Amino acid sequence: MNNLFSYSSSEITAIELSLKVALLCTIVVLPVAVFIGWMLARKNFIGKAFIEGVLHLPLVLPPVTVGYILLVLLGRNGSIGSFFYEHWGIQIAFSFPAAVIAAVVVSFPLVTRSIRLSIELVDKNYEDAARTLGASSLRVFFSITLPLALPGVISGAILAFGRSLGEFGATISFAGNISGETQTLPLAIFSTMQVPGQEFSTLRLVVVSILLSLAAMIGAEYLNRRILKRRV
């Protein structure tokens, strides 16, 4: 039983990497998703349907395809990645930042959609009333729109965190499966599954994966309930 719950250093590293990737992904995604979600919910402009389609592509594309596209764009010989490598010696693909980028791209549509729907549910009459009283658009957003849409923002943040924890396809294609650098929890589970006699190691990692995801969902539900209680 001790062996079952005795984590090796490589397993602990994979768990820590997953948490770092998920946290960084959430921090990067959330401000941009709030802005884009607000734009899509409140503004009409030429090409809006096309932009929405492009933004939601990662939801319907196979994650491996997303990873391949990132590799073509940001790899050492990619159209963008080659510029960084030639001018500053920065290799984006097959590195820790690549794992974060993959998580950001895959989770962004989920977060944006959650926030957009939440903002659409905010009564525009409140915003219009604030403007007639002289409030600027920025003040209306931060004092009315964002607080009322907060449950959707929190849900979006949890979605980003949870989706990042479970990201596999885009990560293995773009960041690789490098132990100690890009091998996150799902990749570690995949690797141990390929090795005979590593059933306990696989089970340990699966248990952690379930517990982390469950904790994120419970935390989101708790925060949403507290917000709703304050409004009553």
C-alpha positions in Angstrom: 0.0 0.0 0.0 3.0 2.3 0.8 4.2 1.9 -2.8 0.8 2.7 -4.2 0.9 6.2 -2.6 4.6 6.8 -2.6 5.3 9.3 -5.4 8.6 9.4 -7.2 10.5 12.6 -7.9 9.5 12.5 -11.6 5.8 12.0 -10.7 6.0 15.0 -8.3 7.7 17.1 -11.0 4.9 16.2 -13.5 2.3 17.2 -11.0 4.1 20.5 -10.2 4.5 21.2 -13.9 0.8 20.7 -14.6 -0.2 23.1 -11.8 2.3 25.7 -13.1 1.0 25.4 -16.6 -2.6 25.5 -15.5 -2.0 28.5 -13.2 -0.1 30.5 -15.9 -2.6 29.6 -18.5 -5.5 31.0 -16.4 -3.6 34.2 -15.6 -2.8 34.8 -19.3 -6.2 33.7 -20.7 -8.6 35.5 -18.3 -7.9 39.2 -19.0 -7.9 38.6 -22.8 -11.0 36.4 -22.6 -12.9 39.0 -20.6 -12.2 41.7 -23.2 -13.0 39.4 -26.2 -16.1 38.1 -24.4 -17.3 41.6 -23.8 -16.6 42.7 -27.4 -18.6 39.7 -28.7 -21.4 40.2 -26.3 -21.8 44.0 -26.7 -20.4 45.1 -30.0 -21.5 44.5 -33.6 -18.8 44.8 -36.3 -17.9 43.6 -39.8 -16.5 40.1 -39.8 -17.8 39.3 -36.3 -19.1 35.8 -37.3 -15.8 35.0 -39.0 -13.8 36.0 -35.9 -16.1 34.0 -33.7 -15.6 31.0 -35.9 -11.8 31.3 -35.8 -11.8 31.8 -32.0 -13.9 28.6 -31.5 -11.9 26.4 -34.0 -9.8 24.8 -31.2 -13.1 23.5 -29.7 -13.8 21.4 -32.8 -10.4 20.7 -34.2 -8.5 17.6 -32.9 -6.0 18.8 -30.2 -3.2 17.2 -32.2 -4.1 19.4 -35.2 -3.9 22.5 -32.9 -0.5 21.4 -31.8 0.7 20.8 -35.3 -0.5 24.3 -36.4 1.3 25.8 -33.4 4.4 23.9 -34.4 4.2 25.2 -38.0 3.8 28.7 -36.8 6.1 28.8 -33.7 8.6 25.9 -34.4 12.2 26.7 -35.0 11.6 26.7 -38.8 8.1 28.1 -38.5 7.0 31.4 -39.9 7.0 33.1 -36.5 9.3 30.8 -34.5 12.2 31.2 -36.9 12.2 34.9 -36.3 12.6 34.5 -32.5 15.3 31.8 -33.0 17.3 33.7 -35.6 17.2 37.1 -33.8 17.3 36.2 -30.1 18.1 32.5 -30.0 14.7 31.7 -28.5 13.3 28.3 -29.2 9.6 28.3 -28.4 8.6 24.7 -29.4 9.5 21.8 -27.1 9.9 24.0 -24.1 7.9 24.9 -21.0 6.5 28.1 -22.6 5.2 25.9 -25.4 3.2 23.8 -22.9 1.7 27.0 -21.6 0.9 28.3 -25.1 -0.7 25.0 -26.1 -2.9 25.2 -22.9 -3.8 28.8 -23.6 -4.9 28.2 -27.2 -7.0 25.1 -26.3 -8.7 26.6 -23.3 -9.3 30.1 -24.7 -12.5 29.4 -26.6 -14.1 27.7 -23.5 -13.3 30.7 -21.3 -14.4 33.3 -23.8 -17.7 31.5 -24.4 -18.4 31.3 -20.7 -17.7 34.9 -20.1 -19.5 36.1 -23.2 -22.7 34.2 -22.2 -22.5 35.7 -18.7 -22.1 39.2 -20.0 -25.1 38.8 -22.4 -27.2 37.9 -19.4 -26.4 41.3 -17.7 -29.3 43.7 -18.2 -28.1 46.5 -20.5 -30.6 48.8 -18.8 -28.3 49.0 -15.8 -25.4 50.0 -18.0 -27.5 52.6 -19.9 -28.7 54.1 -16.6 -25.1 54.4 -15.3 -24.1 56.2 -18.6 -27.0 58.7 -18.3 -25.7 59.5 -14.8 -22.3 60.4 -16.3 -20.3 57.2 -15.8 -17.6 56.5 -18.4 -17.7 53.2 -20.4 -14.7 52.0 -18.4 -16.4 52.7 -15.0 -19.6 51.1 -16.2 -17.7 47.9 -17.1 -15.8 47.6 -13.9 -18.6 48.7 -11.5 -21.7 47.1 -13.2 -20.9 44.7 -16.1 -18.0 42.8 -14.6 -19.5 42.3 -11.0 -22.8 41.1 -12.5 -21.0 38.7 -14.9 -18.6 37.5 -12.2 -20.0 34.0 -11.9 -19.3 33.4 -15.6 -15.8 34.9 -15.2 -15.1 32.5 -12.3 -16.5 29.6 -14.2 -14.3 30.6 -17.2 -11.2 30.7 -14.9 -12.0 27.2 -13.6 -12.5 25.9 -17.1 -9.1 27.3 -18.1 -7.5 25.7 -15.1 -9.2 22.4 -15.5 -8.7 22.2 -19.3 -5.1 23.0 -18.9 -4.7 20.2 -16.3 -6.2 17.7 -18.8 -4.5 19.0 -22.0 -2.7 16.3 -23.9 -2.9 16.4 -27.7 -1.7 19.9 -28.5 0.9 19.7 -25.7 2.6 16.5 -26.9 2.6 17.8 -30.5 4.0 21.3 -29.8 5.8 21.0 -26.5 6.8 17.3 -26.6 7.0 14.9 -23.7 10.2 15.9 -22.1 10.5 14.7 -18.5 11.1 17.6 -16.0 10.4 20.3 -18.6 7.2 19.6 -20.6 5.9 16.3 -19.2 2.7 17.4 -17.5 0.3 15.1 -15.6 -1.6 13.7 -18.7 1.7 13.1 -20.5 3.2 11.3 -17.5 0.1 9.1 -17.3 0.4 8.3 -21.0 4.1 7.5 -20.5 3.6 5.2 -17.5 0.8 3.4 -19.4 3.3 2.3 -22.0 5.7 0.7 -19.5 4.9 -2.8 -18.3 4.7 -3.1 -14.5 4.0 0.6 -13.9 0.3 0.1 -13.0 0.7 1.6 -9.5 2.5 4.6 -10.9 -0.3 5.2 -13.5 -2.9 4.8 -10.8 -1.2 7.3 -8.5 -1.2 9.9 -11.2 -4.8 9.2 -12.2 -5.9 9.7 -8.6 -4.1 13.0 -8.4 -5.6 14.1 -11.7 -9.1 13.3 -10.5 -8.6 15.0 -7.1 -7.2 18.2 -8.7 -10.0 18.4 -11.2 -12.6 17.7 -8.5 -11.1 20.4 -6.2 -11.2 22.9 -9.0 -14.9 22.2 -9.6 -15.8 22.3 -5.9 -14.0 25.6 -5.5 -15.8 27.1 -8.4 -19.2 26.0 -7.1 -18.3 27.4 -3.6 -17.3 30.8 -5.0 -20.4 31.1 -7.2 -22.7 30.3 -4.2 -21.0 32.9 -2.1 -21.4 35.5 -4.9 -25.1 34.7 -5.3 -25.6 34.9 -1.5 -24.1 38.4 -1.4 -26.6 39.5 -4.1 -29.7 38.3 -2.3 
